Amino acid sequence: MEYITGIEQYAGIEKTALTLGKFDGLHKGHQKLIDKICAYSGENCKSVLCAFDMHRESLMTKQERRSHLEGKIDCLIEYPFTKELREMEAEVFIKNILCEKLHAAHIVVGTDFAFGHEKRGNTEMLKMFSEKGGYTLDVIEKERYDQIVISSTYIRDVLSQGNVTLAAELLGYRYGVTGIVR
């Protein structure tokens, strides 16, 4: 797997099957997105996960995320959520980043995906620009557990209550913590 920090470093010329988001826990909902881009990838298309670094509390470190994704996708891009990105208009993000820089052939996002200045971009806008941008769009429904949407926030709440077993069920893998005991 190719690992890149910052979108400016990406120099791929192949078409991509692309998913975007925070990916701060790689829970079962995230795994649905990853499975879909992997289904699209092949000889003429590269699977790319673009993880926005929001500088918030995360369920895993960047190294753990990299380890979990190794052998599953072709490229992981960690994209710092800078002032420039935060203020970029949604249409500019689609044209300059998704189409021109990442060569998106397939875009896969969750139902609540929002982007661009003041979150003006959404799945409807992505759909509207899909034909002009030359990509297909898959909007994936949220994964649920007992009618509750699986999210990193929900998993953090479950962990704060000490329910590691439920957290593992929501993540789809065992949750662990490493550190030094003093």
Secondary structure, 3 states (H helix, E strand, C coil): CEEEECHHHCCCCCEEEEEEECCCCCCHHHHHHHHHHHHHCECCEEEEEEEEECCCCCCCCHHHHHHHHCCCCCEEEEEECCHHHHHCCHHHHHHHHHHHHCCEEEEEEECCCCECHHHCECHHHHHHHHHHHCCEEEEECCCEECCEECCHHHHHHHHHCCCHHHHHHHHCCCCCCCCCCC
